[in-house]
Amino acid sequence: MASAELPPPAYSATATTTTSGTSVPLTSSGDAALPAYSFPTSFKIGGRTTDGLLVNIPEIKAHLALLGAFTSLKEQVEASKDLIRDVPLSAERRWPYFVSLAAERCVKSFRGAFQASVLTC
């Protein structure tokens, strides 16, 4: 060991020392215990304060499920060996093509729905 190197810190099952020198208690599983924290119930955004949380647990779960569905769909699109007209053969180019096609169809659908709602008002 070079003279400039320090030995590793001593390990203990009851406490650990952080780089700042403070002792942090460990949980029964040996992980560092988290400090007490009260999550805010409102947030200041611009000049306004919200009435409550911006999202709730069911919304977070739904968002994560949607992200999982997009990941699964991306894997299926990239792995597809089907020859479809105008779809790139390269796996890494298939997903961007697929997304742009879906976005274009979505915009057309919204435009059609918006025009239909304006005509019926």
N, C-alpha and C positions, 0 to 999 in steps of 0.2 A: 504494500500500500504506500503510495506517495505521501510525503510528509504534509502536503497541502490538503489531502483528503481527510474528511471527518468520518468516524465510524457511523454506521447506521444507528438510528434511535433505538432505544430499548423498547421491547414490546410488552404490553401488559393486558390482561383480560379485564381490567376494571376501569382503566382510563387511558386516554391517548393525549399527546401534546401536539397542538397545531404549530404551524410555522411561526405564529405570533407568540408562542410560549404559553398560551392558555390551555388549561386542561379541559377536555370535553368528555363527559360521561358516555359510557357505552351501554347499549341495550343488552338484553339477555342473549341475543344472537351474536353479539360481538360487533355490531354496527354502531357507528357514532350516533348518538341521540340528536334529533333535530331540536333547535331552539324553539321555545314557545312562540307562536305566531297567531295573530288574529287577522283573518282575511277581511279586507274592507267590504262594506256593504253598499257603498256608492263610490263613483269615480268622477273626477272633474275632467271634462273633455271640452276644450275650447273655453267658452265662458259659461258653460252649463254643467250642472251636477246631475248625474243619473239618479233615478229613483231606486235602483237596485242593481243587481248583477247584470252584466251584459249578456251572458249565456248561462244556461243551467246544465246540469249533468245529462239529462236526456238529449239535449241539443248537441253536447259534446260527443256523446255516444253515437248519435246519428251521423255526425260529421265524420267520425272515425270509420264508421261502417261504410259511408260513401267513398272515403279515400281507399278503403280496402277493396271495394267493388271496382273502382277505377284501376287499381293496381292489378287485380285479377283480369280485368278486361284487356289491359295493356299487354299482359303476359300472353293471353290468348291470341291477340291480334299479331303480336310479334312472332309467335310460334306457328301461326297458321301457314300451311303449305298450299292452301287453295289458290289457284290461279284465277284471279278476278280481274276483269278488264279495268285498266287504268290504275290499279293498285300496285305500288312499287314492289319489286321482288325482294329488295333488301329489307331485313327485319327491322333495322334501326330507322328506316324511312317509312315503314308501314304505319307506326303509331302516329307520327305528326300528320300524315295524310288522313288517317282515320279521324283524328280530332278535328282537323280543319273541315272535313266533310260533314262531321256531326254539327259543328258550330254553324256552318252555312245552312244546313237543314233547319237548325233551331231558329236562326234569324228569319228564314222564310216562313216558318210556322208561326212565329210571333207576329210577323207583319200581317200574315193572313188573318190571324185571330184579332189583331188590333183593328184591321180594316173592317172585319165583320162586325165587331162591337160598335164601331163608329157608325156603320150603316144602320144598325138596329136601334140606335139612341133616338 
